[in-house]
Each structure stands twice: as C-alpha cells, then as structure tokens.
Amino acid sequence: MKHYSLIAPAKINLYLEIIGDRPDGYHELAMVMQSIDLADQIDIASNGSPIIRIGCENPDVPTDNTNLAYRAAELMVKNFPEAYAKIGGVDITIHKRIPISAGLAGGSTNAAAVLVGIDLLWNLGLTQSEIEELGSQLGSDVPFCVAGGTAIATGRGEQLSALLGLNNIYIVLGKYRSLSVSTPWAYKTYRQQFGDTYIKDKDSLAVRAAAVHSAPMVQAILHKNAAEISQKLHNDLEKVVLPEYSLVLQLRETFASFEGVLGTMMSGSGPSVFAICDSVERANQVKDGVRKIIPDEDLDLFVAQMISHGIHVKPM
C-alpha cells in the first residue's frame, strides 16, 4: 500500500495581541507565529478499507474522533468522496515528540500533516492555499502549520501573511508534563479582566489588525536580529496565566536569570515557556542550568531551532 512519512513541526508565538471580540464569538487577534524543529512524525498509509485508524505509542494521545488528526481525515473523506470511494481509508501513526497540551500547536500540526498526506495519497493535487482553507475548518492554528515558517496571523489566527523565514535562531523550551492550561479558560479570563480595553468598532479592529504588519516585531524579523526580536516578544495571555500558574512564572523567571538568554516568554496560552539564546551552545548551557535549578522530573526541556518551513515529507 502507498504510504508517506511527514514531519510536523511545532510552533511558538513571538507575538500575541488580543484586539477585541469577533461576531463569531472568537477573539480578534494579531500574532506572529514561528515554526521550530521540535516535531512529530506522522506516518500515513492507504489501508484499502473504508476505515480511518489512528495509532500512537503515547497513551495520552486519543485515537478516536476526538483527535484532530482523525477529524482531518474525516474532513478529507467528506470533501473528496470519489477519491475515498476509489482508494479507501487510511492508517495514521503519530510518533509524538511535541509535548501534549503545551500551547505549541501539536494537535494542529498533526492535523495539517494528515491533510497534506491524504492529498498525496489520493493524488488530489491541491494547492497550499486549498489545504490551508480546509485546515481553517479544523482549528485556527492548522492553516499556519501547513506552510509553517514565520507568518503574521490575524482574524482568529487563520488569516496568514508569510514573512521571510527565520532560521539559525535557537531556543530552550520548557513544559511541565502534567501541567496544562485550558485555552478557552485563558481567553475567557482575559475577556473578563481586560474586556473593557477591547476595540469595539469593526473598522478600528481591522485597522489595528493591519498595523501588526509594520509593528516593531515584524521589522526585527525582517532584520533577522535575534536580540531585537527578543526585545519585542509580547503575549497578552501572560497577564492571566502567569498569576494563576506559579510553575509557569517560576520557569519564565528562571530562564530570564541566565546570561546569554536574549528574551523569554510563554507560548500561546501556555504552559510552555521558551527562551531565545545567542547560540546553540548557550541554549544547551541554559537547558543544563535550568535542570540543576529545577530538578523536577516532570519538567521536560528541549533545545530547538527556528525553521522556515512547515509540513514536509520525510526524506527516504
């Protein structure tokens, strides 16, 4: 049977601003998203039956239709019934390396890989924008994960403008394995505490969202200046998550205490925290140093590199 192995990179947020409410109940956001080489591998194969099957060695990853990767396959079946009738269902195996419930788009990047994989298996010939449009029906981060790299994301996160990709910038990433932060809780709490600061006028929302294209963070990215990028890191959700989750705050403060850390921030709704370092050697030193200060076995630490691509087929 025909099969593919795809690499599905995680993402971090370099910038996350909550602008206001949308008519659909989501928040109007302005974000800068960045792919990193911490990645899952998704193996996908035709199985010659009408069944969608998912497997994963990590028992915490669901293998039913609550998994976004499963729903991605269902979406392809729904949209391309003739190809499905001709070729049949798929077996999907997720080799999990991205931490779960980490604010790193692990589920979204898995779903993006399934969309790309089924496009290849079924010889659909979809364009990148067509795959991203399908992905937007699954979740706000899925369209970004398809192409990856560096991008401005507006709307609820699905409207993308690609930037010149970053690479050779290294981060240390930390996440407590047993700790998770509910994304709906984080946004709801932010609305409760800071809703009076929201822009209410629709035209003003659009103007503010467009302004991120010329914001200092984007200029720093265009210069590919790691120190400048680090000074412009911003995440509105830190205002509600850090006071509530002391371990996340402690990890952020520990990262910030190390020489050679250019900047540190929580990614997305957390609880992952990353620190940008001036070299891979420094990143490894910081990782080892944090491990000595916080010897908690529940804390996973990774060194990762910013990359300029998203889903791609693993070389044979």
C-alpha positions in Angstrom: 0.0 0.0 0.0 1.1 3.5 -0.7 2.4 5.4 2.3 4.2 8.6 3.4 6.0 9.8 6.4 5.6 13.5 7.2 7.4 15.8 9.6 5.0 18.0 11.5 6.8 20.9 13.3 5.6 22.7 16.4 5.1 26.4 16.6 5.7 29.2 19.1 4.2 32.6 19.2 6.6 35.5 19.1 3.8 38.0 19.4 0.2 37.6 20.6 -2.1 40.6 20.9 -5.8 40.3 21.8 -7.5 43.2 20.0 -11.2 42.6 20.6 -14.3 40.4 20.1 -15.5 39.0 16.8 -19.1 38.4 15.8 -18.4 34.6 15.7 -17.5 34.5 19.4 -13.8 34.2 18.9 -11.3 37.0 19.6 -9.7 39.2 17.0 -6.0 38.5 17.2 -2.8 39.8 15.9 0.0 37.3 16.1 3.4 36.4 14.8 3.9 32.6 14.6 7.1 30.7 14.2 7.9 27.1 13.3 10.6 25.2 15.3 12.3 21.9 14.5 10.7 20.1 17.5 8.4 17.9 15.5 6.2 14.9 15.4 6.3 12.3 12.6 3.1 11.3 11.0 3.0 8.0 9.0 0.0 7.7 6.8 -0.9 4.8 4.5 -3.8 3.7 2.4 -5.4 0.6 4.0 -7.8 -0.5 1.3 -10.8 -0.4 3.6 -13.4 2.3 4.5 -11.8 2.7 8.0 -9.8 5.6 9.4 -7.4 4.2 12.1 -5.1 6.2 14.3 -2.3 4.8 16.4 0.2 6.4 18.8 2.6 4.9 21.4 1.8 7.7 23.8 -1.3 6.6 25.8 -2.3 10.2 26.4 -3.0 10.8 22.7 -6.6 9.9 21.8 -7.1 7.5 18.9 -10.7 8.2 18.2 -12.6 11.1 16.6 -11.6 13.5 19.4 -8.1 13.6 17.8 -7.8 16.5 15.4 -5.8 14.2 13.1 -8.7 11.9 12.9 -11.1 14.8 12.2 -8.7 16.0 9.4 -9.1 12.6 7.7 -12.9 12.7 8.1 -12.8 16.2 6.5 -11.0 14.8 3.5 -13.4 11.9 3.2 -16.3 14.4 3.3 -14.8 16.8 0.7 -13.4 14.2 -1.7 -15.9 11.2 -1.6 -14.9 10.0 -5.1 -11.2 9.6 -4.1 -12.2 8.0 -0.9 -14.6 5.5 -2.7 -11.8 4.6 -5.1 -8.8 4.4 -2.7 -10.3 3.8 0.7 -9.4 4.8 4.2 -6.1 5.5 5.9 -3.9 4.2 8.8 -2.3 7.1 10.6 0.5 6.6 13.1 1.6 9.5 15.3 5.1 9.4 16.6 4.8 12.0 19.4 7.7 14.3 20.4 5.9 17.6 20.8 4.6 17.9 24.3 0.9 17.5 24.8 -1.4 20.4 25.8 1.6 22.7 25.6 0.5 25.7 23.5 2.7 24.5 20.7 0.0 23.5 18.2 0.9 19.8 18.5 -2.7 18.7 17.6 -2.9 21.3 14.8 0.3 20.3 13.1 -0.7 16.6 13.2 -4.0 17.6 11.5 -2.1 19.6 8.9 0.2 16.7 8.2 -2.9 14.4 7.7 -4.4 16.9 5.2 -1.1 17.0 3.2 -0.6 13.2 3.5 -4.1 12.4 2.1 -3.7 14.9 -0.7 -0.6 13.0 -1.7 -2.1 9.5 -1.1 -5.2 10.3 -3.1 -3.4 12.3 -5.9 -5.7 15.3 -5.3 -3.2 17.9 -6.5 -4.5 20.5 -4.0 -2.7 23.9 -3.7 -1.2 25.1 -0.5 -4.0 27.7 -0.1 -6.7 25.0 -0.7 -5.2 22.8 2.0 -5.0 25.8 4.4 -8.7 26.6 3.7 -9.6 23.0 4.6 -7.4 23.4 7.7 -9.2 26.5 8.8 -12.3 24.4 9.3 -10.5 22.3 11.9 -8.8 25.0 14.0 -7.2 28.4 14.0 -3.6 27.1 14.0 -4.0 24.4 11.3 -3.6 26.7 8.3 -0.3 28.1 9.7 1.1 24.7 10.4 0.7 23.6 6.7 3.3 26.0 5.3 4.9 27.0 8.6 7.9 29.3 8.7 7.3 32.8 10.0 3.9 34.5 9.5 1.6 37.2 10.7 -1.7 35.7 11.7 -4.8 37.9 12.1 -8.6 37.3 12.4 -8.9 34.4 14.8 -5.5 33.2 13.6 -6.4 31.8 10.2 -5.6 34.9 8.0 -1.9 34.5 7.2 0.8 36.7 5.7 4.1 35.0 5.3 7.3 36.7 6.4 10.9 36.0 5.4 11.6 32.8 7.3 13.9 32.7 10.4 16.5 30.0 11.0 19.7 29.6 12.9 18.0 31.2 16.0 17.9 28.8 18.9 15.6 28.5 21.8 15.3 26.5 25.0 11.7 25.2 25.6 10.3 24.0 28.9 7.0 22.4 29.7 5.8 20.6 32.8 4.4 17.2 31.6 1.5 17.1 34.0 0.5 20.8 33.7 -2.0 22.1 31.1 -3.8 25.4 30.7 -7.2 25.5 29.1 -7.1 27.8 26.1 -10.8 28.6 26.4 -10.3 29.4 30.1 -7.3 31.7 29.2 -9.3 33.7 26.6 -12.4 33.8 28.8 -10.5 35.1 31.8 -8.7 37.7 29.7 -12.1 38.9 28.4 -13.4 39.1 32.0 -10.4 41.1 33.2 -9.5 43.2 30.2 -12.6 43.3 28.1 -13.0 47.0 28.8 -9.9 47.7 26.8 -11.1 45.9 23.6 -11.6 47.9 20.4 -15.3 47.8 19.7 -15.6 49.4 16.3 -15.3 46.9 13.4 -13.3 49.3 11.2 -10.9 50.1 14.1 -10.4 46.4 14.7 -9.4 46.0 11.0 -7.0 48.9 11.2 -5.4 47.6 14.4 -5.0 44.1 13.0 -3.4 45.5 9.8 -1.0 47.6 11.9 0.9 44.5 13.0 2.4 44.3 9.5 4.5 47.4 10.3 5.0 46.7 14.0 8.5 46.6 15.6 8.4 42.8 15.9 7.9 42.4 12.2 10.8 44.9 11.5 13.0 42.9 13.8 12.2 39.7 12.0 12.9 41.3 8.6 16.3 42.3 10.0 16.8 38.7 11.3 18.1 40.2 14.5 17.6 37.7 17.4 18.4 40.3 20.1 15.9 42.8 18.5 13.2 40.0 18.2 13.7 39.1 21.8 13.1 42.7 23.0 9.8 42.8 21.1 8.3 39.5 22.5 4.7 40.0 23.6 1.9 37.8 24.8 -1.3 39.2 26.3 -2.3 35.9 27.8 0.7 36.0 30.2 -1.4 38.6 32.1 -3.9 35.9 33.2 -1.9 32.7 33.0 1.3 33.7 35.0 -0.6 34.9 38.1 -2.6 31.7 38.2 0.2 29.2 37.4 3.2 29.7 39.7 5.2 27.0 38.0 5.0 28.7 34.6 6.0 32.0 36.2 8.9 30.4 38.0 10.1 28.7 34.8 10.0 32.0 32.9 11.9 33.8 35.7 14.5 31.1 35.8 15.1 31.3 32.1 15.4 35.1 32.4 18.1 34.8 35.1 20.7 33.2 32.7 23.4 35.1 30.9 23.0 34.6 27.1 19.2 34.5 27.2 18.1 37.3 25.0 14.4 37.1 25.9 11.8 34.7 27.3 8.1 34.3 27.0 5.2 31.9 27.4 4.0 30.5 24.0 0.3 30.8 23.2 -2.0 30.0 26.1 0.9 28.1 27.7 2.1 26.4 29.8 5.2 26.1 27.6 7.9 28.8 28.1 10.7 29.5 25.7 14.0 31.4 25.9 15.8 32.8 22.9 19.6 32.3 23.1 22.5 33.8 21.3 23.9 30.4 20.1 23.1 26.7 20.2 26.0 26.2 22.7 24.4 28.8 25.0 21.0 27.1 24.6 22.4 23.8 25.8 24.1 25.5 28.7 20.8 27.2 29.7 19.0 23.9 29.4 21.5 22.2 31.7 21.5 25.1 34.1 17.7 25.1 34.4 17.7 21.4 35.1 20.1 22.0 38.0 17.9 24.8 39.5 14.6 22.9 38.8 15.4 19.2 39.2 11.7 18.3 38.9 11.4 15.2 36.7 8.0 16.4 35.5 9.7 19.3 33.6 10.7 18.5 30.0 13.3 20.7 28.5 14.2 20.9 24.8 16.7 22.8 22.6 15.1 23.7 19.3 15.9 25.8 16.2 13.6 28.2 14.4 12.9 26.9 10.9 11.4 28.4 7.7 9.0 25.6 6.7 6.1 23.6 8.0 4.8 20.1 7.0 7.2 18.2 4.7 7.7 14.7 3.6 10.5 12.9 5.4 13.4 12.1 3.1 13.8 8.4 2.5 
